[in-house]
Amino acid sequence: MNIGLTYDLRSDYLKRGYTLEETAEFDKESTIAGLEQAIQNGGHKTERIGNAQSLMEKLLKGVKWDMVFNIAEGLYGEGREALVPALLDSFKIPYVFSGPVTLGVALNKAFAKQIVRDSGVNTPAFFVVAQSSDIQKINLEYPLFAKPVSEGTGKGIDSASLINSISELKNTCDRLLSEFNQPVLVEEYLPGREFTVGVLGTGEEAYVPGAIEIVTKQAGEKIYTYENKENYAEAVEYTAIKGEIFEECKQVALQAWKALNCLDGGRIDVKADRHGKISFIEVNPLAGLNPISSDLPILCRLNGISYQELIDAILKSAIKRNFKV
């Protein structure tokens, strides 16, 4: 099978003057090389396509692939992750991972939480602040937690995200509204242990290959911030979990995964609430796939699953789903 690769290479955008934070979700060359090698090891041919603009150029020239392995995050707007799969749909080219509707909903954390909550999954009470005057309408129990509604990789999350008063709430929301030019998700803070759960497969065939607990190493640090994610080796400790807590995380993750119609592979982030009950935080249906540093490969590795086995499982799901084999 001839498989094209769509992605956003971080170095390309840095050369064009974008900042480290603006490009935080984009991929390193080592990610593309590792993914390419794993796909080839599975018996397939690969072609590097690149970002959405490169894809559009090739599509307009009539270039086709049997399937596209898509990890392109996009740069602007709430539809940025949905752009590549929408283009591929319009040319009837099959692809790996979720479709444009799921990716658009998942990127907006409030939309995702509404669907997951309505499916019966525990998630903290929340409110969306679209403008500063909305803050007065919030009727949630402190402490609260605030973050941009449509960002990833911990962007916009720092020590000020944990809020204990109306003055802190106003200061944080006003800053985030100005800095990110998008609404702010405010939710009741989850004080318990934090986990990320891997999910592979689609629908009733979806399964959890493992989950890990995320513990920040710095004394007193409670938040998995953007800085922690960028410097994970020094700042964060990951531990595979087993037993009852794993089963609770697994149940929440699978229910959320199916409710949002996620496909082939990704991650669900969960945390224990003030009553000790596992609660949905957010979904990543376009999870990072760096063989060494991304959370999904890390949690698979800590649960005895190699990077090759991970990519093989993702491809198996996508091929079965698209080609009915």
C-alpha positions as CSV (number, residue, x, y, z in Angstrom):
1,M,0.0,0.0,0.0
2,N,1.2,3.5,-0.9
3,I,0.7,5.7,2.2
4,G,1.2,9.5,2.2
5,L,2.3,11.3,5.3
6,T,0.7,14.7,6.2
7,Y,2.3,16.7,9.1
8,D,3.4,20.1,10.2
9,L,7.2,20.2,10.7
10,R,8.1,22.5,13.6
11,S,11.4,23.6,12.1
12,D,9.7,24.8,8.9
13,Y,7.5,27.2,10.9
14,L,10.4,28.3,13.2
15,K,12.3,29.3,10.1
16,R,9.3,31.4,9.1
17,G,9.4,33.4,12.3
18,Y,6.8,31.6,14.4
19,T,7.6,31.2,18.2
20,L,8.3,28.0,20.1
21,E,4.9,28.3,21.8
22,E,3.0,28.9,18.5
23,T,4.6,25.7,17.1
24,A,4.4,23.6,20.3
25,E,2.0,21.1,18.7
26,F,4.1,20.6,15.5
27,D,6.4,17.7,14.9
28,K,10.2,17.2,14.9
29,E,12.0,15.6,12.0
30,S,12.6,12.6,14.3
31,T,8.9,12.0,14.6
32,I,8.4,11.9,10.8
33,A,11.4,9.7,10.3
34,G,10.4,7.3,13.1
35,L,6.8,7.1,11.8
36,E,7.9,6.7,8.2
37,Q,10.3,3.8,9.2
38,A,7.6,2.0,11.2
39,I,5.1,2.2,8.3
40,Q,7.7,0.9,5.9
41,N,8.5,-1.9,8.4
42,G,4.9,-2.9,8.1
43,G,5.3,-3.6,4.4
44,H,4.1,-0.3,3.0
45,K,5.5,2.4,0.7
46,T,5.5,6.0,2.0
47,E,5.5,9.4,0.5
48,R,6.1,12.6,2.5
49,I,3.4,15.1,1.7
50,G,3.9,17.7,4.4
51,N,1.4,20.3,5.6
52,A,-2.1,21.3,4.3
53,Q,-0.7,23.6,1.7
54,S,1.5,20.9,0.3
55,L,-1.4,18.5,0.3
56,M,-3.6,21.0,-1.6
57,E,-0.9,21.5,-4.3
58,K,-0.5,17.7,-4.8
59,L,-4.3,17.1,-4.9
60,L,-4.8,19.8,-7.5
61,K,-2.1,18.1,-9.6
62,G,-4.0,14.8,-9.4
63,V,-1.6,13.0,-7.1
64,K,-3.3,10.1,-5.2
65,W,-2.4,7.7,-2.4
66,D,-4.0,4.5,-1.2
67,M,-4.3,6.0,2.2
68,V,-2.9,9.0,4.1
69,F,-1.4,8.8,7.6
70,N,-2.4,12.2,9.0
71,I,-0.8,13.9,11.9
72,A,-1.1,17.5,10.6
73,E,-2.3,19.9,13.4
74,G,-2.8,23.1,11.4
75,L,-1.9,26.6,12.5
76,Y,-5.0,28.8,12.8
77,G,-8.6,28.6,13.9
78,E,-10.8,26.0,15.6
79,G,-11.0,24.0,12.4
80,R,-7.2,23.7,12.0
81,E,-7.0,20.0,12.8
82,A,-10.0,19.2,10.6
83,L,-8.6,20.8,7.4
84,V,-6.5,17.9,6.2
85,P,-9.1,15.2,6.7
86,A,-11.8,17.4,5.1
87,L,-9.6,17.9,2.1
88,L,-9.0,14.1,1.9
89,D,-12.7,13.4,2.2
90,S,-13.4,15.8,-0.7
91,F,-11.1,13.7,-2.9
92,K,-12.3,10.4,-1.5
93,I,-8.9,9.4,-0.2
94,P,-8.9,7.2,3.0
95,Y,-6.8,8.3,6.0
96,V,-5.7,7.3,9.4
97,F,-7.4,8.8,12.5
98,S,-10.6,10.7,13.2
99,G,-12.6,12.7,10.7
100,P,-13.1,16.5,10.5
101,V,-16.2,16.6,12.7
102,T,-14.6,14.7,15.6
103,L,-11.3,16.7,15.3
104,G,-13.2,20.0,15.3
105,V,-15.3,19.1,18.3
106,A,-12.4,17.6,20.2
107,L,-10.3,20.8,19.8
108,N,-13.0,22.8,21.4
109,K,-12.8,21.4,25.0
110,A,-16.2,22.7,26.0
111,F,-17.9,21.0,23.0
112,A,-16.2,17.8,23.8
113,K,-17.1,18.0,27.5
114,Q,-20.8,18.6,26.6
115,I,-20.9,15.4,24.5
116,V,-19.0,13.3,27.0
117,R,-21.1,14.6,29.9
118,D,-24.3,13.9,28.1
119,S,-23.1,10.3,27.4
120,G,-22.9,9.8,31.2
121,V,-19.2,10.3,31.8
122,N,-18.1,12.2,34.8
123,T,-16.5,15.6,34.0
124,P,-16.2,18.7,36.2
125,A,-18.8,21.4,36.0
126,F,-17.7,24.2,33.7
127,F,-18.5,27.6,32.1
128,V,-17.2,29.2,28.9
129,V,-16.1,32.8,29.2
130,A,-16.3,34.5,25.8
131,Q,-15.9,38.0,27.1
132,S,-14.9,39.6,30.4
133,S,-18.5,40.4,31.4
134,D,-19.3,36.6,31.4
135,I,-17.2,36.2,34.5
136,Q,-20.0,37.6,36.7
137,K,-22.3,34.7,35.5
138,I,-20.0,32.0,36.8
139,N,-21.6,29.9,39.6
140,L,-19.0,27.2,40.2
141,E,-17.3,26.0,43.4
142,Y,-13.8,27.2,44.1
143,P,-11.0,26.3,43.4
144,L,-11.4,26.7,39.7
145,F,-9.2,26.0,36.7
146,A,-9.0,28.1,33.5
147,K,-7.4,27.5,30.1
148,P,-8.0,28.5,26.5
149,V,-10.9,26.5,25.1
150,S,-9.1,25.4,21.9
151,E,-5.4,24.9,22.5
152,G,-3.3,21.9,23.0
153,T,0.1,20.9,24.5
154,G,-0.7,22.8,27.7
155,K,-0.6,26.2,25.9
156,G,-2.0,28.9,28.2
157,I,-1.7,26.7,31.3
158,D,0.5,27.9,34.1
159,S,0.4,28.5,37.9
160,A,-2.2,31.2,37.4
161,S,-4.6,28.7,35.9
162,L,-5.5,27.4,39.4
163,I,-7.9,30.0,40.8
164,N,-9.1,30.6,44.4
165,S,-10.9,34.0,44.2
166,I,-12.9,36.2,41.9
167,S,-10.0,38.6,41.5
168,E,-7.7,35.8,40.3
169,L,-10.5,34.6,38.0
170,K,-10.9,38.0,36.4
171,N,-7.1,38.5,36.0
172,T,-6.5,35.0,34.5
173,C,-9.5,35.1,32.1
174,D,-8.8,38.7,30.9
175,R,-5.2,37.7,30.2
176,L,-6.1,34.5,28.3
177,L,-8.8,36.2,26.3
178,S,-6.3,38.8,25.2
179,E,-3.4,36.5,24.6
180,F,-5.2,33.7,22.8
181,N,-8.1,35.6,21.2
182,Q,-10.5,32.8,22.0
183,P,-13.0,31.9,24.8
184,V,-11.7,30.6,28.1
185,L,-12.9,27.3,29.7
186,V,-13.4,27.6,33.4
187,E,-14.1,24.4,35.3
188,E,-14.1,23.2,38.9
189,Y,-10.6,22.1,39.8
190,L,-9.8,18.4,40.0
191,P,-7.4,18.0,42.9
192,G,-6.6,14.3,42.6
193,R,-4.2,12.1,40.7
194,E,-3.8,12.8,36.9
195,F,-3.6,10.1,34.2
196,T,-3.4,9.8,30.5
197,V,-5.0,6.8,28.9
198,G,-4.1,5.3,25.5
199,V,-6.9,4.1,23.2
200,L,-6.5,2.1,20.0
201,G,-9.1,0.9,17.5
202,T,-12.6,2.1,16.6
203,G,-16.1,1.7,18.0
204,E,-16.7,-1.6,19.8
205,E,-13.3,-2.8,18.8
206,A,-11.5,0.1,20.7
207,Y,-9.3,-1.0,23.6
208,V,-6.9,0.5,26.1
209,P,-3.3,-0.7,25.7
210,G,-2.3,1.1,28.9
211,A,-2.4,4.2,31.1
212,I,0.2,6.2,33.0
213,E,0.1,8.5,36.0
214,I,1.6,12.0,35.4
215,V,3.5,13.3,38.5
216,T,5.3,16.6,38.4
217,K,8.7,16.4,40.0
218,Q,8.9,20.0,41.4
219,A,7.8,20.2,45.0
220,G,4.4,21.9,45.3
221,E,3.7,21.8,41.6
222,K,0.2,20.5,41.0
223,I,-0.3,21.4,37.3
224,Y,0.8,19.7,34.1
225,T,1.7,23.0,32.5
226,Y,3.0,24.0,29.0
227,E,6.5,24.4,30.5
228,N,6.3,20.9,32.1
229,K,5.3,19.4,28.8
230,E,8.1,21.1,26.9
231,N,10.7,19.9,29.5
232,Y,9.1,16.6,30.3
233,A,12.3,14.7,30.9
234,E,13.3,16.9,33.8
235,A,9.9,18.0,35.1
236,V,7.6,15.0,34.9
237,E,7.6,11.4,36.0
238,Y,5.4,8.8,34.2
239,T,4.3,5.6,35.9
240,A,2.3,2.8,34.4
241,I,-0.8,2.0,36.5
242,K,-2.6,-1.3,37.2
243,G,-5.4,-2.6,39.3
244,E,-8.6,-0.8,40.2
245,I,-7.5,2.7,39.3
246,F,-6.5,1.5,35.8
247,E,-10.0,-0.1,35.4
248,E,-11.7,3.2,36.3
249,C,-9.5,5.1,33.9
250,K,-10.1,2.6,31.2
251,Q,-13.9,2.7,31.6
252,V,-14.0,6.5,31.4
253,A,-11.6,6.6,28.4
254,L,-13.5,4.1,26.3
255,Q,-16.9,5.6,27.0
256,A,-15.6,9.1,26.0
257,W,-13.8,7.7,23.0
258,K,-16.9,6.1,21.6
259,A,-19.1,9.1,22.5
260,L,-16.9,11.4,20.4
261,N,-16.6,8.9,17.5
262,C,-12.8,8.8,17.7
263,L,-11.0,6.5,15.3
264,D,-7.9,4.3,15.2
265,G,-5.8,5.7,18.1
266,G,-5.3,8.6,20.5
267,R,-5.4,9.6,24.2
268,I,-7.9,10.5,26.8
269,D,-6.7,12.7,29.8
270,V,-8.4,12.0,33.1
271,K,-8.1,13.1,36.7
272,A,-9.6,12.3,40.1
273,D,-12.1,14.8,41.4
274,R,-12.5,16.0,45.0
275,H,-14.5,12.8,45.7
276,G,-11.8,10.5,44.2
277,K,-13.9,9.7,41.2
278,I,-12.1,9.6,37.8
279,S,-13.2,12.5,35.6
280,F,-12.8,13.3,31.9
281,I,-10.5,16.3,31.2
282,E,-10.0,16.2,27.4
283,V,-9.4,14.0,24.4
284,N,-6.5,14.0,21.9
285,P,-7.7,12.1,18.8
286,L,-4.5,13.3,17.0
287,A,-2.0,12.3,19.6
288,G,1.8,13.0,19.3
289,L,3.7,10.1,17.8
290,N,7.4,10.9,18.5
291,P,8.9,7.5,19.3
292,I,10.7,8.8,22.4
293,S,9.0,11.8,23.8
294,S,5.2,11.7,23.0
295,D,2.8,10.5,25.7
296,L,1.1,7.7,23.7
297,P,4.4,6.0,22.7
298,I,5.6,6.5,26.3
299,L,2.6,4.9,27.9
300,C,2.7,2.0,25.4
301,R,6.4,1.5,26.1
302,L,5.8,1.4,29.8
303,N,3.1,-1.2,29.2
304,G,5.3,-3.5,27.1
305,I,4.2,-2.3,23.7
306,S,6.8,-1.2,21.2
307,Y,6.6,1.8,18.9
308,Q,6.3,-0.6,15.9
309,E,3.5,-2.5,17.5
310,L,1.7,0.8,18.2
311,I,1.9,2.0,14.6
312,D,0.9,-1.5,13.3
313,A,-2.2,-1.4,15.5
314,I,-3.2,2.1,14.3
315,L,-2.7,1.0,10.7
316,K,-4.6,-2.2,11.2
317,S,-7.6,-0.3,12.5
318,A,-7.5,2.3,9.7
319,I,-7.1,-0.3,7.0
320,K,-10.0,-2.5,8.3
321,R,-12.2,0.6,8.7
322,N,-11.5,2.0,5.2
323,F,-11.2,-1.1,3.2
324,K,-13.5,-3.5,5.1
325,V,-10.8,-6.2,5.4
